[in-house]
């Protein structure tokens, strides 16, 4: 695993093939990377490379963009008040930190110290599962 991590982090364009847009990996770039890894390390190498990129994706979700902002908000609110309040659009599942959203049916949730880890891990799992399903679909058509 260490050798593959070094190959991905240092030996090639690290982010190439890892860009995820609306849950889709760039299948062509990822395919080229997978072929290269497979030739050198076999199936276990491919698993390690995909695992590496998924962990990078999880890190991105936790620290950047809308999910990073959501995680920071939740943690800051729990530290400040002991709980955080979030609002989920019942139809889309989109989560907001404010109820000032027009024409939406929102469900209010309280997140405390006792359930914050579960809330964040469920959010991450939903995103990772979506990416894996779409990757499977994209590669079946390749």
C-alpha positions in Angstrom: 0.0 0.0 0.0 2.8 2.4 0.8 4.4 2.0 -2.6 1.1 2.7 -4.3 0.4 5.7 -2.1 3.9 7.1 -3.0 3.2 6.3 -6.7 -0.1 8.2 -6.6 1.2 11.1 -4.4 4.6 11.6 -6.0 4.9 9.5 -9.1 2.1 10.8 -11.2 -0.3 13.7 -11.5 -2.0 13.0 -8.2 -5.4 14.5 -8.9 -5.6 13.1 -12.5 -8.6 10.8 -12.7 -9.8 11.8 -9.2 -11.9 14.7 -10.0 -15.5 13.9 -8.9 -18.3 16.0 -10.4 -21.8 15.3 -9.3 -20.7 12.0 -7.9 -18.9 10.9 -11.2 -15.2 10.1 -11.4 -13.6 11.0 -14.7 -13.9 7.4 -15.9 -11.4 7.7 -18.8 -8.6 9.1 -16.6 -9.3 6.7 -13.8 -9.3 3.8 -16.2 -5.9 4.8 -17.5 -4.6 5.0 -14.0 -6.1 1.6 -13.0 -4.5 0.0 -16.1 -1.1 1.4 -15.1 -1.5 0.2 -11.5 -2.8 -3.2 -12.5 0.2 -3.9 -14.8 2.6 -3.1 -11.9 0.7 -4.4 -8.8 -2.2 -6.4 -10.0 -5.7 -6.5 -8.5 -4.5 -5.7 -4.9 -2.8 -2.6 -6.4 -6.0 -1.5 -8.0 -7.9 -1.9 -4.8 -5.2 0.1 -3.0 -5.3 2.9 -5.6 -9.1 3.2 -5.5 -9.0 3.2 -1.7 -6.4 5.9 -1.7 -8.5 8.1 -3.9 -11.7 7.4 -1.9 -9.8 8.5 1.3 -8.7 11.7 -0.5 -12.4 12.3 -1.5 -13.5 11.8 2.1 -10.9 14.3 3.3 -12.2 16.8 0.7 -15.8 16.2 1.9 -14.8 16.8 5.5 -12.7 19.9 4.9 -13.8 21.7 1.7 -16.8 23.0 -0.2 -20.4 22.7 1.1 -19.8 19.6 3.3 -16.7 21.1 4.8 -18.6 24.2 5.7 -21.4 22.0 7.1 -19.0 20.0 9.2 -17.3 23.1 10.5 -20.7 24.7 11.3 -21.9 21.6 13.2 -18.6 21.3 15.2 -18.5 25.0 16.0 -22.1 25.0 17.2 -21.7 22.0 19.4 -18.6 23.5 21.0 -20.4 26.9 21.5 -24.0 25.8 22.4 -23.8 22.0 23.0 -25.8 21.2 19.9 -26.3 22.2 16.3 -29.5 22.7 14.3 -29.6 21.8 10.6 -32.5 21.8 8.2 -33.0 19.0 5.6 -35.1 19.4 2.5 -37.5 16.6 2.7 -37.7 16.2 -1.1 -34.0 16.5 -2.1 -32.2 15.6 1.0 -30.1 18.8 0.8 -29.0 20.0 4.2 -29.0 23.7 5.2 -27.8 25.6 8.2 -30.6 28.1 8.0 -34.3 27.7 7.6 -34.4 30.8 5.2 -34.9 28.7 2.1 -37.9 29.5 -0.1 -40.5 27.0 -1.2 -39.0 24.0 0.6 -40.4 21.6 3.1 -37.7 21.4 5.7 -37.1 18.9 8.6 -35.2 20.3 11.5 -32.6 18.1 13.2 -30.7 18.7 16.4 -27.2 17.3 16.5 -25.5 16.9 19.8 -22.2 15.5 21.1 -23.8 12.1 21.4 -24.8 11.8 17.8 -22.4 14.1 15.8 -20.0 11.3 14.8 -22.9 9.2 13.6 -24.4 12.1 11.6 -21.1 13.0 9.9 -20.2 9.4 9.1 -23.6 8.8 7.6 -23.2 11.8 5.4 -19.8 10.6 4.3 -21.1 7.1 3.6 -23.9 8.3 1.5 -21.5 10.3 -0.7 -18.9 7.5 -1.0 -21.6 4.9 -1.8 -23.0 7.2 -4.5 -19.5 7.6 -6.0 -18.9 3.8 -5.9 -22.2 3.0 -7.6 -21.6 5.6 -10.3 -18.0 4.3 -10.8 -19.4 0.8 -11.2 -21.9 2.0 -13.7 -19.3 4.0 -15.6 -16.9 1.1 -15.8 -19.6 -1.4 -17.0 -20.1 0.8 -20.0 -16.4 1.2 -20.7 
